[in-house]
Amino acid sequence: MGIEEILIIKNGNESYGIPTKEINQIARVPMLMPLPLRPYGVRGLCAVSGNIVTMVDMNTLLKLDQVDIENDKSRVIVLNDPHSHATLLVSEVYNTVDVDESHIDYIDKDDDPIIAIYKYKDSLIQVISLEILFSRINKVSIESEEVKNGKVQEEVTKEEDTSRFLTFAMGDELNALSIEYLREIILADREFTEVARKRYKELTIKNSFITHQEEERESSRS
């Protein structure tokens, strides 16, 4: 198995370890955009380094009380591939340690994210497999329809775990937008500037001009 270095995560009296080779960076908890009907273990979406990513609660996936995002010690861990689409929300980051193979006992138990116990000073560190941990996130069942010439050709229900979408409501309609096209989600509490003879408005966000398309409404006919 060969784990060379781990990052120690504190959660109350318990300590957990994540192999550092799977970690890209550690950051303070950014603004969270909660999502309705989100999968088990997912807190919502957040923006990290200009990318929209999923915020996954490590505690929830370990069947513990969820992480308090208001706590100053809470952090998000930005991960490398194949989990770069997500950040891991943790209670407290302690430090990194080199692993002495004589002090680690590996556990061979299916579907258990705890894959080893490492003795560090007077503590026992529970080493986590992110692959098994992330497998606890519920996958979403999507009904797919192929429409040709206005007629439904085929209906398929499948588990989707590779494409991610943001769903949003416009009036009574529910829409979805691929995460790939999103840069950031913000609260629209800024003033819009009217553009003469145009069906859109403008506002400035972070020194960039953003256009807001007005919803086209059909005029009532008498």
Phi and psi in degrees as a GROMACS rama.xvg file:
@    title "Ramachandran Plot"
@    xaxis  label "Phi"
@    yaxis  label "Psi"
@TYPE xy
64.5264  76.0444  GLY-2
-97.903  121.917  ILE-3
-92.5745  -36.0763  GLU-4
-150.005  144.516  GLU-5
-130.614  153.09  ILE-6
-98.8065  126.155  LEU-7
-88.19  128.928  ILE-8
-111.21  129.522  ILE-9
-98.87  138.101  LYS-10
-143.846  91.6842  ASN-11
66.0933  -126.164  GLY-12
-89.6573  -2.50746  ASN-13
-97.3082  148.885  GLU-14
-126.725  138.274  SER-15
-127.718  155.852  TYR-16
-128.117  139.775  GLY-17
-123.205  128.693  ILE-18
-55.4363  128.041  PRO-19
-67.04  -21.0311  THR-20
-64.9915  -17.2127  LYS-21
-95.5501  1.55229  GLU-22
-108.06  132.908  ILE-23
-95.5796  -49.8853  ASN-24
-160.06  166.687  GLN-25
-121.655  134.547  ILE-26
-140.581  162.02  ALA-27
-67.4286  158.035  ARG-28
-69.154  119.144  VAL-29
-79.9822  177.626  PRO-30
-62.1284  131.72  MET-31
-97.5852  133.199  LEU-32
-106.068  97.8636  MET-33
-62.8567  149.774  PRO-34
-122.308  132.232  LEU-35
-70.4376  150.587  PRO-36
58.3492  29.576  LEU-37
-72.5382  152.32  ARG-38
-63.4869  157.904  PRO-39
-58.5219  129.53  TYR-40
96.19  -14.1668  GLY-41
-98.0094  128.247  VAL-42
-88.9402  -24.9746  ARG-43
150.29  -154.466  GLY-44
-114.493  153.904  LEU-45
-150.347  164.574  CYS-46
-106.411  124.311  ALA-47
-132.73  121.206  VAL-48
53.7975  39.364  SER-49
80.9309  4.72451  GLY-50
-115.726  142.77  ASN-51
-86.8416  121.454  ILE-52
-132.235  162.503  VAL-53
-84.0851  135.472  THR-54
-97.2688  115.243  MET-55
-106.421  130.481  VAL-56
-88.4078  113.135  ASP-57
-62.2448  -41.0746  MET-58
-60.587  -44.055  ASN-59
-60.693  -42.8735  THR-60
-69.0731  -21.1942  LEU-61
-92.7829  8.03871  LEU-62
63.0404  40.7417  LYS-63
-115.476  173.669  LEU-64
-62.2287  138.576  ASP-65
-63.7966  155.983  GLN-66
-67.074  138.058  VAL-67
-82.9917  105.841  ASP-68
-71.6447  -13.6432  ILE-69
-84.9415  -12.0178  GLU-70
-71.961  133.385  ASN-71
-63.187  -22.4419  ASP-72
-84.3728  -14.0738  LYS-73
-66.5873  144.643  SER-74
-140.905  161.686  ARG-75
-112.839  139.182  VAL-76
-107.448  116.595  ILE-77
-82.3884  129.311  VAL-78
-104.458  158.865  LEU-79
-85.4286  173.674  ASN-80
-58.6204  144.562  ASP-81
-92.1969  15.9908  PRO-82
-113.06  23.9372  HIS-83
-69.3035  -10.8383  SER-84
-78.3502  -2.78464  HIS-85
-135.522  158.308  ALA-86
-116.007  147.712  THR-87
-103.564  117.607  LEU-88
-84.8503  124.358  LEU-89
-129.6  161.206  VAL-90
-75.4957  -39.8355  SER-91
-163.983  133.215  GLU-92
-94.2827  127.506  VAL-93
-96.7025  -76.6697  TYR-94
-165.655  177.597  ASN-95
-106.262  146.875  THR-96
-138.838  144.561  VAL-97
-75.0851  139.634  ASP-98
-89.6303  123.839  VAL-99
-92.0079  114.146  ASP-100
-58.936  -23.466  GLU-101
-75.5005  -10.047  SER-102
-112.29  10.8158  HIS-103
-120.46  135.49  ILE-104
-117.673  120.297  ASP-105
-84.0821  145.034  TYR-106
-113.5  128.233  ILE-107
-108.936  87.5821  ASP-108
-138.202  118.841  LYS-109
-60.0365  141.268  ASP-110
64.8301  10.6916  ASP-111
-102.404  119.746  ASP-112
-68.4189  -16.3094  PRO-113
-82.5246  107.771  ILE-114
-104.771  -7.42183  ILE-115
-163.433  157.73  ALA-116
-119.476  124.788  ILE-117
-115.259  128.241  TYR-118
-88.61  116.028  LYS-119
-126.398  111.891  TYR-120
55.3572  -118.273  LYS-121
-102.653  13.9318  ASP-122
-115.134  154.415  SER-123
-108.769  118.037  LEU-124
-97.1382  124.335  ILE-125
-88.9757  110.309  GLN-126
-83.9222  131.919  VAL-127
-105.76  139.027  ILE-128
-93.2648  115.197  SER-129
-65.063  -32.8307  LEU-130
-60.246  -46.4327  GLU-131
-72.4441  -38.8121  ILE-132
-59.9524  -46.4248  LEU-133
-71.2499  -20.6091  PHE-134
-68.8347  -13.5236  SER-135
-79.6632  -11.1474  ARG-136
-72.886  127.803  ILE-137
-64.6165  133.88  ASN-138
-84.4578  152.967  LYS-139
-96.3476  132.373  VAL-140
-85.7616  126.486  SER-141
-119.789  129.283  ILE-142
-89.3634  120.194  GLU-143
-107.476  135.557  SER-144
-125.229  136.207  GLU-145
-102.08  120.473  GLU-146
-110.274  127.347  VAL-147
-135.322  125.451  LYS-148
54.073  38.2294  ASN-149
79.9519  3.15299  GLY-150
-119.986  139.704  LYS-151
-74.0214  121.021  VAL-152
-90.7258  -34.2438  GLN-153
-157.888  141.284  GLU-154
-121.285  125.922  GLU-155
-131.901  132.685  VAL-156
-106.748  125.749  THR-157
-143.126  162.573  LYS-158
-87.4294  126.259  GLU-159
-108.511  118.354  GLU-160
-132.551  14.1334  ASP-161
-117.827  -31.5753  THR-162
-103.871  141.107  SER-163
-123.649  140.531  ARG-164
-132.495  148.996  PHE-165
-100.569  123.281  LEU-166
-96.644  143.941  THR-167
-150.518  156.384  PHE-168
-105.282  138.355  ALA-169
-128.338  103.105  MET-170
67.1838  -126.214  GLY-171
-95.23  1.84913  ASP-172
-100.546  140.893  GLU-173
-102.69  127.709  LEU-174
-122.673  166.569  ASN-175
-138.593  144.378  ALA-176
-132.702  132.935  LEU-177
-61.6408  135.913  SER-178
-58.5205  -26.9427  ILE-179
-59.9323  -25.6586  GLU-180
-93.5767  0.813572  TYR-181
-99.6115  142.013  LEU-182
-109.787  -40.1355  ARG-183
-162.029  152.299  GLU-184
-114.04  127.51  ILE-185
-129.781  164.235  ILE-186
-86.7626  125.4  LEU-187
-83.6905  71.3757  ALA-188
-106.167  17.097  ASP-189
-99.7272  161.706  ARG-190
-84.5184  137.18  GLU-191
-90.8661  148.655  PHE-192
-103.45  123.103  THR-193
-68.3752  139.178  GLU-194
-111.677  120.551  VAL-195
-57.639  134.034  ALA-196
58.5064  23.7984  ARG-197
-122.147  155.22  LYS-198
-96.9474  27.6466  ARG-199
-140.524  164.337  TYR-200
-121.3  165.719  LYS-201
-124.32  150.231  GLU-202
-147.666  162.313  LEU-203
-109.919  126.556  THR-204
-130.69  120.643  ILE-205
51.4566  47.7713  LYS-206
65.9869  17.9782  ASN-207
-119.065  142.31  SER-208
-85.0876  127.815  PHE-209
-118.395  133.467  ILE-210
-99.8106  140.509  THR-211
-116.122  115.102  HIS-212
-77.7042  126.314  GLN-213
-73.7885  138.949  GLU-214
-69.1031  126.368  GLU-215
-78.7303  126.548  GLU-216
-117.277  135.875  ARG-217
-76.4105  134.74  GLU-218
-72.4769  143.535  SER-219
-68.9987  140.736  SER-220
-101.197  140.244  ARG-221
